[in-house]
Amino acid sequence: MENKVGDTVPSEDTINATNEELTKARQKLKPFLVSLSVEERRRALRFRPGGEAIVALMAKLARQTGVSLPGVSVEGMEGDLALSKTLSSVEENAQVLLDAVSDTRLQALSEAWWAATALYTSLSRVADSDPELARALKPATEFFAVGRRTPKTETL
């Protein structure tokens, strides 16, 4: 496996400073953000691509005709769209960061697991002739013994 990550690890100071900056950014935007429950996300109406033009048209026509509905505000509708547009660049930027962090963690864990399984394979072969190593390797042997098993076929 190609070693893509892990040769350099950010310092604790770098991670702490980054987390502080992310927390500050979250706090700056907090007055404009909401957190939805799983159920609220599921029930939310989905904005169709190109819907911005329809929102603008509905605002224009409602103003021209004087149509109003209880609990429906043209200004509120326009404000919702403006908020979405304003936050879109933040979302894209945050997603790029999240994707890179997630990909790096995935690669790091993959490389670590590849190395661990390779070492386990070699050490378990040596342990066949080294009882002390076999005892020391027991937690790993038990760990690897848990998992998918092919059903044993009964023989008569």
Protein Blocks (a to p, Z undefined) as FASTA:
>chain_A
ZZfbhjaccdfklmmmmmmmmmmmmmmmmmmpccddfklmmmpccddehklmmmmmmmmm
mmmnopacehiafklmmmmmmmmmmmmmmmmmmmmmmmmmmmmmmmmmmmmmmmmmmmmm
mmmmmmmmmmklmmmmmmmmmmmmgccdddddddZZ
